[in-house]
């Protein structure tokens, strides 16, 4: 089970009332919500391995160099030339992130990030060639490109909430978007995605993108067809694809999830008990997280 951790703690922060606070008044709604999410998922799916995948770099420079609009709307306004780009995160959430990392460490739940890469790329690398069934937990549609029934990789999609998540398989993707999971990155490139600052191709929405991919297979085939006067492509899509040539030359690299990061040797097994129980107990007491911590401890121990 690979968790898109930021996706989950953002959802927890906005979904759990900010009246959930530590004894000293510090908000801990994101921490408590994340712990409860993990408890629910472990209880339902009983994974043998679990990883909290981390955004060491939420907006990698190599992606920005290719497409300057990438996630640009999420950058905190700073003086020109200031580096690095900072993601706009509510202060009450930002103060909870170090506590999240500390409590995961005390549990012994593996946290994995890679410098210069996003959590999506860590997920893509760990999911590729895992040699076991993989559930990717995220609210990010970009990761649909990793769905692979043959490799037993699916997405537990949390857009409607962790408690109402959807199990995304190849059939689900086909029914929803009329494309194969392997075509989803090209589909997103054509359609665009405002949440990531992807403009897409002007005038090409989901239906046209799916039609073009169904006819020509992939983005390379679509671009070639637009340049071929004999190809079976309408005049409007042909013109729009040709006009977007500069964007289409770089966007696929931005949208594609990395699958080959060197993450070194990792122990991804989910512990049956906290590795630092005394530290965990102290954290739980200090921050008023006893109930959430106890529930996760009990679930890790397994059914009686």
C-alpha positions as CSV (number, residue, x, y, z in Angstrom):
1,X,0.0,0.0,0.0
2,X,1.5,3.3,-1.2
3,X,0.1,6.4,0.4
4,X,0.2,9.8,-1.4
5,X,0.8,11.3,2.0
6,X,0.3,15.0,1.3
7,X,-3.0,14.2,-0.5
8,X,-4.2,12.5,2.6
9,X,-3.0,15.0,5.2
10,X,-4.4,17.9,3.2
11,X,-7.8,16.0,3.1
12,X,-7.5,15.4,6.8
13,X,-6.8,19.0,7.5
14,X,-9.8,20.3,5.6
15,X,-12.1,17.4,6.6
16,X,-11.4,17.2,10.3
17,X,-12.6,20.2,12.4
18,X,-9.9,22.6,13.5
19,X,-11.4,22.4,16.9
20,X,-9.4,19.2,17.3
21,X,-6.4,20.5,19.2
22,X,-3.6,19.4,21.6
23,X,-3.9,20.3,25.3
24,X,-1.8,23.4,24.6
25,X,-4.3,24.6,21.9
26,X,-2.2,23.6,18.9
27,X,-4.3,22.2,16.0
28,X,-3.7,18.5,15.4
29,X,-6.6,17.8,13.1
30,X,-4.4,16.8,10.1
31,X,-2.3,14.5,12.3
32,X,-5.4,12.8,13.8
33,X,-7.1,12.6,10.5
34,X,-4.1,11.0,8.8
35,X,-3.7,8.4,11.6
36,X,-7.4,7.6,11.4
37,X,-7.2,7.2,7.6
38,X,-4.2,4.8,7.9
39,X,-6.1,2.8,10.6
40,X,-9.2,2.5,8.3
41,X,-7.1,1.5,5.3
42,X,-5.0,-1.1,7.2
43,X,-8.0,-2.5,8.8
44,X,-9.8,-2.9,5.5
45,X,-7.0,-4.1,3.3
46,X,-4.5,-5.7,5.7
47,X,-1.4,-4.8,3.7
48,X,1.9,-6.5,4.5
49,X,3.9,-3.5,3.3
50,X,3.0,0.2,3.6
51,X,4.8,3.3,2.6
52,X,4.1,7.0,3.2
53,X,5.4,8.5,0.0
54,X,6.7,12.0,0.4
55,X,7.1,15.2,-1.7
56,X,10.8,16.0,-1.1
57,X,10.2,18.4,-4.0
58,X,6.6,19.2,-4.7
59,X,7.5,21.2,-7.8
60,X,10.7,19.8,-9.3
61,X,12.7,22.4,-11.2
62,X,13.2,20.0,-14.2
63,X,9.4,20.0,-14.6
64,X,9.2,23.7,-14.3
65,X,12.0,24.2,-16.8
66,X,9.9,22.3,-19.4
67,X,6.6,23.8,-18.5
68,X,6.8,27.0,-16.4
69,X,3.0,27.0,-15.7
70,X,3.4,23.7,-13.8
71,X,1.8,24.2,-10.4
72,X,2.6,27.9,-10.7
73,X,-0.7,28.9,-9.1
74,X,0.2,27.1,-5.9
75,X,3.4,29.0,-5.3
76,X,3.5,31.4,-2.4
77,X,4.1,35.0,-3.6
78,X,7.7,35.9,-2.9
79,X,10.2,38.4,-4.1
80,X,11.5,37.7,-7.6
81,X,14.6,35.6,-7.5
82,X,13.8,34.0,-4.1
83,X,14.3,30.3,-4.1
84,X,13.1,27.7,-3.6
85,X,9.4,27.9,-4.6
86,X,7.2,27.4,-1.5
87,X,3.9,25.7,-1.8
88,X,1.0,27.7,-0.4
89,X,0.1,25.7,2.7
90,X,-2.2,27.0,5.6
91,X,0.0,27.8,8.6
92,X,-2.1,25.5,11.0
93,X,-1.3,22.6,8.6
94,X,2.4,23.5,8.1
95,X,3.0,23.4,11.9
96,X,1.6,19.8,12.0
97,X,3.8,18.3,9.3
98,X,6.9,17.8,11.6
99,X,4.6,16.1,14.1
100,X,3.3,13.8,11.3
101,X,6.8,12.7,10.4
102,X,7.7,12.2,14.1
103,X,4.7,10.0,14.8
104,X,5.2,7.9,11.7
105,X,8.8,7.4,12.7
106,X,7.7,6.3,16.2
107,X,5.3,3.8,14.7
108,X,8.0,2.5,12.3
109,X,6.0,3.3,9.2
110,X,8.4,3.9,6.4
111,X,8.5,7.3,4.8
112,X,10.1,7.6,1.4
113,X,11.0,10.7,-0.6
114,X,13.5,11.5,-3.3
115,X,15.3,14.8,-3.8
116,X,14.2,16.4,-7.0
117,X,11.0,14.3,-7.3
118,X,7.4,14.3,-6.1
119,X,5.6,11.6,-4.1
120,X,4.0,10.6,-7.4
121,X,7.4,9.6,-8.7
122,X,8.2,7.6,-5.6
123,X,4.9,5.8,-6.0
124,X,5.6,5.1,-9.7
125,X,9.0,3.7,-8.9
126,X,7.8,1.5,-6.0
127,X,4.7,0.3,-7.9
128,X,6.7,-0.7,-11.0
129,X,8.0,-4.2,-10.7
130,X,6.8,-4.6,-7.1
131,X,6.2,-8.3,-7.5
132,X,3.1,-8.2,-5.3
133,X,-0.3,-6.5,-5.5
134,X,-0.1,-2.7,-5.0
135,X,-2.8,-0.3,-3.8
136,X,-2.0,3.3,-4.4
137,X,-4.0,5.6,-2.1
138,X,-4.5,9.1,-3.6
139,X,-6.9,11.8,-4.6
140,X,-4.7,12.6,-7.6
141,X,-6.0,11.5,-11.0
142,X,-2.5,11.6,-12.5
143,X,-1.7,8.3,-10.8
144,X,-4.4,6.5,-12.9
145,X,-1.6,6.1,-15.5
146,X,0.0,3.5,-13.1
147,X,-3.1,1.2,-13.0
148,X,-2.2,-2.2,-14.4
149,X,-4.5,-5.2,-14.0
150,X,-1.8,-7.6,-15.1
151,X,0.7,-6.3,-12.6
152,X,-2.1,-6.1,-10.0
153,X,-1.7,-2.3,-9.5
154,X,-4.8,-0.3,-8.7
155,X,-5.6,3.1,-7.2
156,X,-7.8,3.6,-4.2
157,X,-9.2,7.0,-5.2
158,X,-10.1,9.2,-2.3
159,X,-11.7,12.2,-4.1
160,X,-15.0,11.5,-2.4
161,X,-13.3,10.8,0.9
162,X,-11.3,7.9,2.3
163,X,-14.4,6.3,3.7
164,X,-16.0,6.4,0.2
165,X,-12.9,5.7,-1.9
166,X,-13.3,4.0,-5.3
167,X,-11.2,1.0,-6.5
168,X,-9.7,2.1,-9.8
169,X,-8.9,-0.7,-12.2
170,X,-8.4,-0.7,-16.0
171,X,-12.2,-1.3,-16.4
172,X,-13.0,1.7,-14.2
173,X,-10.7,3.9,-16.2
174,X,-12.2,2.7,-19.5
175,X,-15.7,3.2,-18.2
176,X,-14.9,6.7,-16.9
177,X,-12.7,8.2,-19.6
178,X,-12.9,5.8,-22.6
179,X,-9.2,5.3,-22.6
180,X,-6.8,2.7,-21.3
181,X,-4.7,3.4,-18.2
182,X,-1.6,3.4,-20.3
183,X,-3.1,6.3,-22.3
184,X,-4.2,8.3,-19.3
185,X,-1.0,10.5,-19.2
186,X,-1.5,11.5,-22.9
187,X,-5.2,12.0,-22.2
188,X,-4.4,14.4,-19.3
189,X,-1.9,16.2,-21.5
190,X,-4.5,16.8,-24.2
191,X,-7.3,17.7,-21.9
192,X,-5.3,19.7,-19.5
193,X,-5.5,19.9,-15.7
194,X,-6.0,23.2,-14.0
195,X,-5.0,21.8,-10.6
196,X,-1.5,21.1,-11.9
197,X,-1.2,24.1,-14.2
198,X,-1.5,22.1,-17.4
199,X,-3.2,24.2,-20.1
200,X,-4.0,21.3,-22.4
201,X,-4.7,21.8,-26.0
202,X,-7.2,24.6,-26.6
203,X,-10.5,23.3,-27.8
204,X,-9.8,19.6,-27.0
205,X,-11.8,18.3,-24.1
206,X,-12.2,14.8,-22.6
207,X,-14.4,13.4,-25.4
208,X,-12.2,14.6,-28.3
209,X,-9.1,13.5,-26.5
210,X,-10.5,10.0,-25.9
211,X,-11.6,9.8,-29.6
212,X,-8.2,10.8,-30.9
213,X,-6.4,8.3,-28.6
214,X,-8.8,5.6,-29.6
215,X,-8.0,6.3,-33.3
216,X,-4.3,6.9,-33.1
217,X,-3.1,5.1,-30.0
218,X,-1.0,7.7,-28.3
219,X,0.1,11.3,-28.4
220,X,2.9,10.6,-30.9
221,X,0.4,9.0,-33.2
222,X,-1.9,12.0,-32.9
223,X,0.8,14.5,-33.6
224,X,1.9,12.5,-36.6
225,X,-1.7,12.3,-37.9
226,X,-2.0,16.1,-37.6
227,X,1.0,16.5,-39.8
228,X,-0.3,13.9,-42.3
229,X,-2.7,15.4,-44.9
230,X,-4.1,11.9,-45.6
231,X,-4.8,11.0,-41.9
232,X,-8.3,10.6,-40.7
233,X,-8.4,13.6,-38.4
234,X,-10.9,16.5,-38.6
235,X,-9.7,19.9,-39.6
236,X,-10.4,21.5,-36.2
237,X,-8.5,18.9,-34.1
238,X,-5.7,18.9,-36.7
239,X,-5.3,22.7,-36.5
240,X,-5.4,22.7,-32.7
241,X,-2.9,19.9,-32.3
242,X,-0.5,21.6,-34.7
243,X,-0.9,25.0,-32.9
244,X,-0.1,23.3,-29.6
245,X,3.1,21.7,-31.0
246,X,5.4,23.5,-28.5
247,X,3.3,22.4,-25.5
248,X,2.9,18.9,-26.8
249,X,6.7,18.6,-27.2
250,X,7.3,19.0,-23.4
251,X,4.1,18.3,-21.5
252,X,4.3,14.5,-21.8
253,X,7.6,14.4,-19.9
254,X,6.1,16.6,-17.2
255,X,2.9,14.5,-16.9
256,X,4.6,11.1,-16.9
257,X,5.3,9.7,-13.5
258,X,8.9,8.6,-13.0
259,X,9.3,4.9,-12.5
260,X,13.0,4.4,-12.1
261,X,14.3,6.5,-9.2
262,X,17.2,5.1,-7.2
263,X,15.6,4.8,-3.8
264,X,18.3,2.5,-2.3
265,X,17.5,-0.5,-0.1
266,X,14.3,-0.1,1.8
267,X,12.4,-2.1,4.4
268,X,8.8,-1.5,3.5
269,X,7.1,-4.0,5.8
270,X,4.3,-2.7,7.9
271,X,5.3,-3.3,11.6
272,X,2.9,-5.3,13.8
273,X,3.8,-3.0,16.7
274,X,5.3,0.5,17.2
275,X,9.1,0.4,17.0
276,X,9.4,3.2,19.6
277,X,6.4,2.6,21.9
278,X,7.7,4.9,24.7
279,X,8.3,7.8,22.4
280,X,4.9,7.1,20.7
281,X,3.2,7.2,24.1
282,X,4.9,10.4,25.0
283,X,3.9,12.0,21.7
284,X,0.3,10.8,22.1
285,X,0.1,12.3,25.6
286,X,1.7,15.6,24.7
287,X,-0.5,16.2,21.7
288,X,-3.7,14.7,22.8
289,X,-3.7,11.9,20.2
290,X,-4.2,9.0,22.5
291,X,-7.4,7.7,20.8
292,X,-6.1,7.8,17.3
293,X,-2.7,6.3,18.3
294,X,-4.4,3.4,20.3
295,X,-6.7,2.6,17.4
296,X,-3.8,2.3,15.0
297,X,-1.7,0.2,17.4
298,X,-4.6,-2.2,17.8
299,X,-5.1,-2.5,14.1
300,X,-1.4,-3.1,13.5
301,X,-1.5,-6.0,16.0
302,X,-4.1,-7.7,13.8
303,X,-7.4,-9.5,14.7
304,X,-7.5,-11.1,18.0
